[in-house]
Amino acid sequence: MLKSREVILMKRVAVALLLVLLAVSGARAQEGFTVHPSTQDPSVRVDLEKLAVWEKELSNWGRWGPEDQLGTLNMITSEKSVRAARLVTEGVTVSLGHFVTEEDAIDSQTFGPTEHWMTSVDPDTGLPRFALDAISFSLHDGQLSHLDALCHYRTEVDGEFVIFNGYPQNLDADGCKDLAIDRMGPGYVTRGILVDMPLLRGVDWLDPSTPIYVSDLEEWEEFAGVTVGPGDVLLVRGGRWEKRAQEGPWAYGRGGAGLHASVLPWLHERGVSLLVGDAVNDVQPSGVPGINRPIHQLTQVNLGLPLVDNGYLRDVARVAQRLQRWEFMVSWQITQVPGGTAGPFNAIATF
């Protein structure tokens, strides 16, 4: 009988082969996703030249001091947390996180296999002797709601790679030396505002590659009777999880609804402290020639605005619609992965 670790080794080989197949199928899927034509309208069109201007105009480098590693999380003050707690009137809690699975699918086991095994196994019977187990997974897995650390993206200045606040990108086998997930504080409590674009448009989900613009966000504010402000968590639902539940997985990271790059000045002006999307935050394809994920690039490197990819917004959307309330308290603890480029997002919305 194979020992548990031998089984795991065989599974790793199988997963490695699967990832190759997924990469091939994903490349083919890419062919089916085209840039949304509205992104080329002169009123919203963004190019690399405009992004270069915004890198300076929207920069928060030095805003909270030369040694700052929190970025826009600094705007979640104690006063902001107290005000957020006052939003709790129903005592209803909803998870905003989705955990990894061992499902073999195009949107799972990305960047590494997911493995779960019992750690105390009888060598003769192969059966567990005690209820002890372990798990390994990628922190950027396509099914994991995860908070990106500010060291995750970089830019180049004078031939050197740098990250937010001008820190050199200092990486080694143990991870990031600055702006890692364990440098971003223990956890936070603040106001969350859900933008439910499928609800606003009267559909179950936005079609893949649908861009979300400032006009959409402000239309939602009017509909929901809310105004996004400094220190808020902005949760933007495109309906990725609903589409997956009804139609199955697809290459959402290559063809998915999300924010268009023209939203970047608005995010800076409003003082959003954390941006949560149910896919990869950026509309895919981005519609900006020469860069695939401009929202990721400028928020993390220049604004110092952390992102959550794959936020699970399906349940909170249902509760918010039932209560007719799209603002609520959000609380989350940051998993202290030493030098980590990300951490699981285990947030709770409380109404």
VOMI-579001 format. One record per residue (C-alpha): residue in one letter; x, y, z. Coordinates in pm, 1 decimal, padded with zeros to 6 digits. Example, Ala and Ser with C-alpha at 12.3 -4.5 7.8 and 13.67 -1.06 7.14 Angstrom:
("a", (01230.0, -00450.0, 00780.0))
("s", (01367.0, -00106.0, 00714.0))
This chain:
("m", (00000.0, 00000.0, 00000.0))
("l", (00135.2, 00344.1, -00092.1))
("k", (00226.8, 00574.4, 00193.2))
("s", (00051.1, 00907.9, 00211.0))
("r", (00356.2, 01109.9, 00100.5))
("e", (00408.0, 00881.2, -00199.7))
("v", (00049.4, 00942.4, -00300.0))
("i", (00108.1, 01315.9, -00265.8))
("l", (00419.4, 01295.3, -00484.6))
("m", (00222.7, 01116.2, -00753.2))
("k", (-00047.9, 01379.4, -00724.6))
("r", (00208.1, 01656.2, -00767.4))
("v", (00325.5, 01501.7, -01092.6))
("a", (-00033.4, 01470.3, -01211.2))
("v", (-00109.8, 01830.3, -01114.6))
("a", (00202.6, 01952.8, -01293.4))
("l", (00083.1, 01781.4, -01610.5))
("l", (-00263.2, 01926.8, -01557.0))
("l", (-00122.4, 02276.7, -01525.4))
("v", (00051.2, 02237.6, -01858.7))
("l", (-00274.6, 02127.9, -02017.0))
("l", (-00458.1, 02417.4, -01854.1))
("a", (-00200.3, 02660.9, -01984.2))
("v", (-00257.1, 02530.9, -02334.8))
("s", (-00635.4, 02538.4, -02301.6))
("g", (-00613.6, 02881.7, -02139.2))
("a", (-00411.4, 03010.3, -02431.3))
("r", (-00681.5, 02880.9, -02662.8))
("a", (-00948.1, 03040.4, -02443.3))
("q", (-00762.8, 03370.6, -02472.8))
("e", (-00844.4, 03368.8, -02841.8))
("g", (-01212.2, 03398.6, -02755.0))
("f", (-01170.5, 03715.6, -02547.8))
("t", (-01147.8, 04048.9, -02722.2))
("v", (-01102.9, 04401.8, -02594.7))
("h", (-01439.1, 04559.9, -02519.8))
("p", (-01493.2, 04828.0, -02787.9))
("s", (-01608.1, 05090.2, -02534.3))
("t", (-01255.0, 05102.3, -02387.8))
("q", (-01136.8, 05272.5, -02705.7))
("d", (-01383.4, 05559.6, -02678.3))
("p", (-01182.4, 05885.6, -02647.6))
("s", (-01371.0, 05981.1, -02330.7))
("v", (-01227.0, 05684.4, -02138.0))
("r", (-00935.2, 05557.7, -02346.4))
("v", (-00612.1, 05508.9, -02152.7))
("d", (-00267.6, 05448.5, -02300.8))
("l", (00080.5, 05399.6, -02157.2))
("e", (00155.0, 05770.9, -02184.9))
("k", (-00142.4, 05858.7, -01967.0))
("l", (-00048.9, 05588.5, -01715.7))
("a", (00301.9, 05737.5, -01695.9))
("v", (00149.0, 06072.4, -01601.6))
("w", (-00075.3, 05909.6, -01341.3))
("e", (00219.1, 05725.5, -01188.5))
("k", (00333.8, 06066.9, -01061.4))
("e", (00001.9, 06248.8, -01018.7))
("l", (-00162.1, 05968.7, -00819.7))
("s", (00145.5, 05867.8, -00621.3))
("n", (00122.0, 05828.5, -00243.8))
("w", (00496.6, 05777.2, -00204.5))
("g", (00608.3, 05959.5, 00109.8))
("r", (00252.9, 06060.0, 00206.7))
("w", (00272.2, 05867.1, 00533.3))
("g", (00645.8, 05892.4, 00579.5))
("p", (00951.7, 05737.1, 00414.0))
("e", (00926.9, 05414.4, 00614.5))
("d", (00556.0, 05353.8, 00562.8))
("q", (00453.7, 05000.8, 00462.4))
("l", (00074.7, 05026.2, 00502.7))
("g", (-00015.9, 05251.7, 00212.1))
("t", (-00382.8, 05347.7, 00197.6))
("l", (-00458.5, 05126.1, 00497.5))
("n", (-00334.9, 05427.0, 00696.3))
("m", (-00670.4, 05589.8, 00625.3))
("i", (-00849.1, 05329.4, 00835.5))
("t", (-00821.2, 05528.3, 01156.7))
("s", (-00959.9, 05438.1, 01498.1))
("e", (-01235.8, 05692.6, 01442.2))
("k", (-01322.5, 05527.0, 01110.8))
("s", (-01341.5, 05187.9, 01282.6))
("v", (-01574.9, 05321.3, 01552.3))
("r", (-01806.5, 05472.8, 01292.0))
("a", (-01805.7, 05144.4, 01101.0))
("a", (-01906.9, 04952.9, 01414.2))
("r", (-02212.9, 05176.4, 01445.4))
("l", (-02337.4, 05038.8, 01112.1))
("v", (-02411.0, 04706.2, 01280.0))
("t", (-02786.0, 04697.7, 01346.8))
("e", (-02900.2, 04350.8, 01235.2))
("g", (-02618.1, 04135.9, 01371.0))
("v", (-02604.2, 03944.5, 01040.7))
("t", (-02256.6, 03823.7, 00939.5))
("v", (-02149.8, 03708.5, 00593.8))
("s", (-01815.1, 03568.8, 00479.5))
("l", (-01633.8, 03752.9, 00202.2))
("g", (-01376.6, 03479.1, 00149.4))
("h", (-01350.5, 03171.9, -00069.3))
("f", (-01097.4, 02901.8, 00016.4))
("v", (-00900.5, 02675.4, -00216.5))
("t", (-01035.1, 02343.2, -00336.7))
("e", (-00868.5, 02038.9, -00488.7))
("e", (-01088.1, 02069.9, -00795.3))
("d", (-00903.8, 02020.4, -01124.1))
("a", (-01031.1, 02321.8, -01315.5))
("i", (-00900.0, 02606.5, -01524.6))
("d", (-00941.6, 02851.8, -01235.9))
("s", (-00795.1, 02637.0, -00956.7))
("q", (-00450.2, 02513.1, -00855.2))
("t", (-00292.1, 02806.0, -01037.5))
("f", (00074.3, 02877.7, -00953.1))
("g", (00096.9, 02552.6, -00758.3))
("p", (-00099.9, 02243.1, -00656.3))
("t", (-00345.9, 02227.5, -00370.0))
("e", (-00277.1, 01932.5, -00142.1))
("h", (-00445.7, 01813.1, 00175.6))
("w", (-00326.6, 01507.6, 00364.9))
("m", (-00343.5, 01332.8, 00698.9))
("t", (-00008.1, 01359.4, 00874.0))
("s", (-00030.6, 01066.6, 01114.3))
("v", (-00084.9, 00753.1, 00908.1))
("d", (-00030.1, 00391.2, 01002.7))
("p", (00242.3, 00259.9, 00766.0))
("d", (00085.2, -00085.7, 00754.1))
("t", (-00280.3, -00001.0, 00698.5))
("g", (-00244.6, 00341.2, 00538.5))
("l", (-00522.6, 00465.3, 00766.9))
("p", (-00499.3, 00775.7, 00987.3))
("r", (-00401.2, 00705.0, 01345.8))
("f", (-00498.0, 01048.3, 01476.6))
("a", (-00704.2, 01342.4, 01353.4))
("l", (-00403.0, 01545.8, 01236.4))
("d", (-00359.1, 01691.9, 00891.3))
("a", (-00179.6, 01952.2, 00677.3))
("i", (-00253.7, 02154.4, 00365.3))
("s", (-00047.8, 02337.1, 00105.4))
("f", (-00169.5, 02575.5, -00164.1))
("s", (-00070.6, 02879.1, -00367.4))
("l", (-00142.7, 03214.4, -00205.1))
("h", (-00248.3, 03342.5, -00548.1))
("d", (-00469.7, 03044.8, -00632.7))
("g", (-00753.2, 03125.2, -00869.6))
("q", (-01016.2, 03010.5, -00619.6))
("l", (-00858.4, 03169.0, -00313.4))
("s", (-00981.3, 03507.6, -00195.4))
("h", (-00644.9, 03664.6, -00121.0))
("l", (-00505.9, 03999.9, -00018.6))
("d", (-00208.0, 04099.4, -00231.5))
("a", (00086.4, 04241.3, -00040.0))
("l", (00224.9, 04571.4, -00168.5))
("c", (00545.2, 04396.2, -00273.9))
("h", (00354.0, 04193.0, -00531.3))
("y", (00399.0, 04441.9, -00819.5))
("r", (00699.4, 04653.2, -00913.4))
("t", (00811.6, 04930.1, -01147.0))
("e", (01148.8, 05035.2, -01285.9))
("v", (01319.5, 05359.2, -01186.3))
("d", (01665.3, 05445.6, -01322.1))
("g", (01722.7, 05084.8, -01416.7))
("e", (01630.3, 04947.0, -01073.6))
("f", (01316.2, 04759.1, -00971.8))
("v", (01126.0, 04938.3, -00695.2))
("i", (00796.3, 04887.1, -00515.0))
("f", (00558.0, 05120.4, -00330.5))
("n", (00707.5, 05415.2, -00145.3))
("g", (01034.2, 05376.5, -00333.5))
("y", (01152.3, 05061.7, -00158.6))
("p", (01390.2, 04849.4, -00366.4))
("q", (01234.4, 04519.6, -00465.3))
("n", (01430.6, 04299.1, -00228.9))
("l", (01335.2, 03935.3, -00281.4))
("d", (01499.8, 03611.5, -00182.7))
("a", (01396.9, 03251.7, -00118.0))
("d", (01218.4, 03360.9, 00200.4))
("g", (01000.5, 03618.4, 00025.8))
("c", (00975.9, 03998.5, 00032.2))
("k", (01192.9, 04197.9, 00271.1))
("d", (00967.6, 04505.2, 00258.5))
("l", (00593.9, 04555.3, 00202.6))
("a", (00525.8, 04186.7, 00264.6))
("i", (00187.6, 04075.3, 00394.0))
("d", (00323.0, 04049.9, 00749.8))
("r", (00417.7, 04420.0, 00737.0))
("m", (00062.1, 04534.9, 00667.6))
("g", (-00072.1, 04531.8, 01023.0))
("p", (-00262.6, 04276.5, 01231.9))
("g", (-00609.3, 04348.1, 01093.0))
("y", (-00870.2, 04617.8, 01034.7))
("v", (-01231.3, 04723.2, 01093.4))
("t", (-01388.0, 04977.6, 00861.3))
("r", (-01687.1, 05054.3, 00641.1))
("g", (-01746.3, 04840.6, 00334.9))
("i", (-01946.4, 04951.4, 00033.0))
("l", (-02069.5, 04688.9, -00210.8))
("v", (-02108.1, 04786.5, -00575.1))
("d", (-02335.4, 04521.2, -00726.4))
("m", (-02311.6, 04581.8, -01099.0))
("p", (-02520.2, 04278.9, -01205.0))
("l", (-02803.7, 04400.2, -00982.4))
("l", (-02778.2, 04749.1, -01130.4))
("r", (-02791.1, 04609.1, -01483.5))
("g", (-03064.8, 04352.1, -01410.8))
("v", (-02851.4, 04049.1, -01499.6))
("d", (-02703.5, 03753.7, -01309.2))
("w", (-02348.8, 03851.1, -01404.8))
("l", (-02160.1, 04083.7, -01633.1))
("d", (-02035.5, 03921.9, -01951.0))
("p", (-01661.6, 03846.3, -01958.1))
("s", (-01449.3, 04145.5, -02065.2))
("t", (-01713.1, 04399.2, -01955.1))
("p", (-01541.2, 04715.9, -01825.9))
("i", (-01667.1, 04909.7, -01525.1))
("y", (-01621.1, 05286.2, -01546.4))
("v", (-01644.9, 05583.4, -01309.2))
("s", (-01990.3, 05654.2, -01451.1))
("d", (-02099.5, 05305.4, -01343.4))
("l", (-01963.3, 05350.6, -00991.3))
("e", (-02132.2, 05687.6, -00950.6))
("e", (-02458.5, 05554.9, -01090.9))
("w", (-02439.6, 05285.2, -00824.8))
("e", (-02377.8, 05544.6, -00553.2))
("e", (-02697.6, 05722.1, -00653.4))
("f", (-02893.1, 05395.3, -00667.8))
("a", (-02769.1, 05269.9, -00330.9))
("g", (-02767.9, 05605.9, -00154.4))
("v", (-02401.3, 05580.0, -00054.9))
("t", (-02088.1, 05782.8, -00120.6))
("v", (-01745.9, 05618.4, -00122.3))
("g", (-01498.9, 05799.9, 00101.1))
("p", (-01158.3, 05780.7, 00269.9))
("g", (-01087.9, 05461.9, 00460.3))
("d", (-01360.5, 05259.2, 00290.0))
("v", (-01336.0, 04908.8, 00151.3))
("l", (-01478.5, 04911.6, -00200.8))
("l", (-01619.8, 04573.6, -00304.1))
("v", (-01698.9, 04554.4, -00675.9))
("r", (-01909.3, 04258.7, -00786.8))
("g", (-01908.4, 04153.1, -01149.9))
("g", (-02076.0, 03818.8, -01082.7))
("r", (-01782.2, 03583.8, -01138.8))
("w", (-01895.6, 03332.5, -00873.4))
("e", (-02258.0, 03332.4, -00990.1))
("k", (-02152.1, 03263.9, -01347.2))
("r", (-01922.8, 02986.7, -01226.1))
("a", (-02201.3, 02826.9, -01020.5))
("q", (-02437.7, 02820.4, -01316.8))
("e", (-02204.7, 02759.3, -01610.0))
("g", (-01881.7, 02622.6, -01463.4))
("p", (-01524.9, 02755.6, -01454.1))
("w", (-01360.1, 02951.4, -01734.0))
("a", (-01038.3, 03149.0, -01783.0))
("y", (-01174.8, 03449.1, -01590.1))
("g", (-00823.1, 03591.4, -01555.5))
("r", (-00803.7, 03630.6, -01933.1))
("g", (-01163.3, 03725.7, -01998.2))
("g", (-01342.2, 03876.1, -01701.7))
("a", (-01541.3, 04181.6, -01600.6))
("g", (-01361.4, 04439.4, -01389.1))
("l", (-01253.5, 04797.8, -01343.9))
("h", (-01119.5, 04989.3, -01640.8))
("a", (-00794.7, 05182.5, -01599.0))
("s", (-00980.0, 05515.1, -01625.4))
("v", (-01111.5, 05452.1, -01272.2))
("l", (-00763.9, 05501.7, -01118.3))
("p", (-00790.2, 05879.9, -01050.4))
("w", (-01134.3, 05825.0, -00893.3))
("l", (-00996.8, 05560.2, -00654.7))
("h", (-00724.3, 05803.0, -00549.4))
("e", (-00960.4, 06099.0, -00513.3))
("r", (-01213.3, 05903.6, -00305.7))
("g", (-00946.2, 05763.0, -00072.7))
("v", (-01039.2, 05396.6, -00112.0))
("s", (-00831.3, 05197.2, 00138.8))
("l", (-00888.4, 04845.0, 00009.5))
("l", (-01021.3, 04733.0, -00327.1))
("v", (-01198.8, 04397.0, -00345.2))
("g", (-01302.5, 04235.3, -00672.1))
("d", (-01464.4, 03896.8, -00732.1))
("a", (-01220.6, 03827.1, -01015.4))
("v", (-00884.8, 04002.6, -01072.6))
("n", (-01011.1, 04362.7, -01028.2))
("d", (-00889.3, 04464.9, -01378.6))
("v", (-01119.2, 04410.7, -01672.5))
("q", (-00959.4, 04144.5, -01891.2))
("p", (-00843.2, 04219.7, -02156.9))
("s", (-00758.4, 04559.5, -02013.5))
("g", (-00814.9, 04767.6, -02326.0))
("v", (-00485.8, 04947.8, -02257.5))
("p", (-00228.2, 04855.2, -02523.2))
("g", (00097.0, 04731.1, -02373.3))
("i", (-00021.4, 04643.6, -02022.6))
("n", (-00250.0, 04365.7, -01906.2))
("r", (-00341.6, 04478.5, -01554.6))
("p", (-00301.6, 04853.9, -01510.9))
("i", (-00530.5, 04859.7, -01206.5))
("h", (-00299.3, 04613.3, -01032.9))
("q", (00012.5, 04800.0, -01140.4))
("l", (-00075.8, 05152.6, -01031.6))
("t", (-00281.2, 05074.0, -00722.4))
("q", (-00012.6, 04860.0, -00565.4))
("v", (00300.4, 05043.4, -00679.7))
("n", (00194.4, 05407.9, -00692.9))
("l", (-00118.9, 05451.2, -00481.1))
("g", (-00017.6, 05191.5, -00224.2))
("l", (-00373.8, 05059.4, -00245.1))
("p", (-00391.2, 04686.5, -00157.4))
("l", (-00613.8, 04460.7, -00364.3))
("v", (-00815.8, 04149.6, -00292.3))
("d", (-00856.7, 03914.3, -00586.0))
("n", (-01132.4, 03651.2, -00601.0))
("g", (-01337.4, 03805.5, -00322.0))
("y", (-01647.0, 03597.6, -00258.1))
("l", (-01925.3, 03853.6, -00305.9))
("r", (-02209.7, 03619.8, -00397.6))
("d", (-02357.4, 03577.3, -00048.5))
("v", (-02307.6, 03935.9, 00067.3))
("a", (-02487.7, 04056.5, -00245.5))
("r", (-02791.7, 03847.2, -00155.4))
("v", (-02800.5, 03973.1, 00203.2))
("a", (-02746.8, 04333.9, 00096.8))
("q", (-03031.3, 04312.5, -00153.6))
("r", (-03263.1, 04154.2, 00103.3))
("l", (-03185.5, 04423.9, 00358.9))
("q", (-03163.2, 04698.0, 00094.5))
("r", (-02833.2, 04803.0, 00253.5))
("w", (-02507.8, 04823.4, 00062.9))
("e", (-02287.3, 04964.7, 00338.2))
("f", (-02179.2, 04757.9, 00637.2))
("m", (-01891.9, 04689.5, 00872.2))
("v", (-01603.0, 04486.9, 00731.4))
("s", (-01343.3, 04323.6, 00955.4))
("w", (-01046.6, 04109.6, 00865.2))
("q", (-00732.6, 03968.3, 01021.5))
("i", (-00412.3, 03960.6, 00818.0))
("t", (-00248.8, 03618.6, 00809.4))
("q", (00112.2, 03680.3, 00907.1))
("v", (00289.8, 03488.4, 00630.9))
("p", (00659.0, 03581.1, 00678.7))
("g", (00771.1, 03766.7, 00369.0))
("g", (00447.3, 03668.8, 00195.4))
("t", (00337.2, 03822.0, -00133.5))
("a", (-00024.9, 03761.9, -00031.8))
("g", (-00242.7, 03611.1, 00238.9))
("p", (-00587.3, 03449.0, 00251.6))
("f", (-00864.1, 03707.6, 00283.0))
("n", (-01088.2, 03591.2, 00564.9))
("a", (-01304.9, 03901.8, 00597.4))
("i", (-01653.1, 03920.7, 00746.1))
("a", (-01926.7, 04166.5, 00653.5))
("t", (-02155.6, 04251.5, 00944.6))
("f", (-02488.2, 04428.5, 00890.7))
